Amino acid sequence: MLQTQIHVKPPPADYCCSETNFNADNPPNTGVTRVYDFTIRRQARAPDGYPRDFLTINSQFPGPLIEANWGDTIQVTVHNLITGPSEGTALHWHGILQKESQWMDGVPGVQQCPIPPGGSFTYSFQADLYGTTWYHGHYSAQYASGLLGPMVIYGPDNSTYDTDMGPVLLTDHYHTEYYDIIANVMSTNITKALAFSDNNLIQGRNNFDCSTVPANQPCASNAGLTAFKFTAGKTHRLRLINAGAEAIQKFSIDGHTMSIIANDFVPIVPYTTQGKVVTLGVGQRTDVIVTGIAGATGSYLMRSTVAACSLANGGKSTAIVYYGTTAPSIPPTTTAWPKFLDSVQNQCANDDLSLTRPLYSITPDPKPPTTQNLDIEFGQNATGFWVWTMNKVSFRTNYNAPILLLSNAGNNSYPQSPQWNVYNFGSNSSIRFVITNPGVAAHPMHLHGHNFFVLAVGTGTWDGKTVVNAANPQRRDVQIVPAGGYLVMQITADNPGVWPLHCHIAWHVSAGLYITVVERPNDIAKLAIPSVVAQTCRDWATFTGTTVIDQIDSGLKMS
C-alpha cells in the first residue's frame, strides 16, 4: 500500500539526551535497542498513476520510517525475497558514522557481500548522530526502484518549534525500471547515456498527465497529492530529504518563509532561506522551521522542482499545505515565489558557505599532513563505453571480495584490481581532498563514515588558501561541487575503516565516479568483525557458484 503521509511520534518518555549537549562525537549509550524487520520484494506500484515494478520494503514505498533516540542501538533484519529476476541486495544507513561497527555500513564489495536471494542479514549499529537521514539500497542502482525510506534520530532540541511534521521525501521518478536505465547509461551511445526522469514526487506522490502515454498503457491521471496540515501562527519542523536518483531539488512553499536549522546531521545557527528556496542535491537533508500564517484558513502549494541543470522530462512536483480540518479536494492555485522560479533556472549549488555555521564549533587542522587531488572526468573508455572517472579510473566493485575484510586480514595492496580505485591514507591524522570538476554537470559528493568539513566551494579553480569560516566551517556528509568548479573538503581521520567517496547521482556512481578511502589500516586490522559478515560472503559465494551475475555497472548505488 502506498504510504501517503508519514506521521512522526513525539520522542518517547525515555528520551536520552541533554538539551545542551551538541557534541555528536560522544553519543550517549542508552542501552535501548530499536528493532525492525524488513522484507524486500518486487511489486507493482503506481505512485503517480503510471504502474511499474518497484522494490518495496514491507510492501511499502517509501519504506517504513525508522525512529530512535541518539545513542540507541538500531537493529534491522533484512530478508531478500526479490524475484523476477532474483537479485542480491544490501542497505546503507546514510550518514551514520559506524565508528563502532564499520562493517555495518552496507556497501557490497566494500564492507560486506550482498545478501543473496532468499537470504537474511541483521544490521546492528548505534544511532551515533541525531537529526534527519534516510536508508537506501546500495546494490547497483536499486534504490532508484524504490528501495529507500526515512530515518529520524531524536536528540538535543537546538531550535524551538510547535510541531514536528516529520520527514518529507523529495524524489525524481522514472517510469523505466532501474536495470533498463543502467543498460542505457552504460552505453556507447552518448544520447542513451543521459537518463531523463519522467516525474517528481513529494512523499511518494504526484500527478502525471496520462495523455502523453500510449492508449494501451495502463495509467491513471490525478493520482493525488500529499497534504500537510498546518496550524495558523504555529511553528512547524519539516525534515527535507532528497532521496532521488539524479536531480538537484528546489523546495519552496507558496506564501511561507523558511528558517534552516540543520544540514544533514549537523545543527547550524538558523538563517532565513535565500529567495524562499532550499536547494538539495541527492542525499542531502535540510531541516527547516516554517511558521503558519496568522489567521490563515485556506491552502497553499508546496513545490519541489528539478533544477534546470538536472535531467528531467517532468520535473515539477506539488503537495498541499492546508489550514483547517480538511484537505481540499482540488489543489490551490497559489503563486510561487519569484526567486523560486529564478533559482530553478540559475542556481545549481548549495547556499553560500558563509551562511552555514554549525552550532557545535569544531576547528579543522589548518595544515593537514596530506592533501589528495581528485579530478572528475567523463569520456569513453577503451571499448567505447561512456564512463565517469576520478583521477582517470572508473570504479568497479567485486561483490565477492569486500575491501574492508581484505584490509582486516592485512591485505592493503590491490595492484591486480586498479578499478577498485583505492587510496590508502595510512596513519594520517587528517586528510584534505581537493575535487575539481571541469565538466558541465554538478555532482553531490558524499563520503561515508564522516561529517566532513566543507572548506571551500566555487566555480573556476581554488586558489589554494581560501577557507570559509575557518574556525568553524560547515560540516555535512554531502556537498554539491558545481559544474566548472571545485570542492575542498577535509576529515579528521578518527574512524578506521574503508569508506566510499562518490557522487550520489545513481547513474554517475554506476558509471564509476567513486574512490575507496582506506583510513588507518593498522587499526582496521584490530577490528573484531563478527563472523556473520564472512558468513554472508560464503552464502553469496554459494549463490554465485550456480548463478551468473550480470553486473553491467560499477555495482554500487550511492550512499
Secondary structure by P-SEA (a helix, b strand, c coil): ccccbbbbcccccccccccccccccccccccbbbbbbbbbbbbbbbcccbbbbbbccccccccbbbbbcccbbbbbbbbcccccccccccccccccccccccccccccccccccccccbbbbbbbcccccccccccccccccccccccbbbbbbccccccccccccbbbbbbbbcccaaaaaaaaacccccccbbbbcccccccbbbbccccccccbbbbcccbbbbbbbcccbbbbbbccccccccbbbbbbccbbbbbccccccccccccccccbbbbcccbbbbbbbbccccccbbbbbbbbccccccccccbbbbbbbcccccccccccccccaaaaaaacccccccccccccccccccccccccbbbbbbbbcccccccccccccccbbbbbcccccaaaaaaaccccccccccccccccccccbbbbbbbbccccccccccccccccccccccccccccccccccccccccccccccccbbbbbbccccbbbbbbccccaaaaaaccbbbbbcaaaaaaaccccaaaaaaaaaaaaaaacccccccccccccc
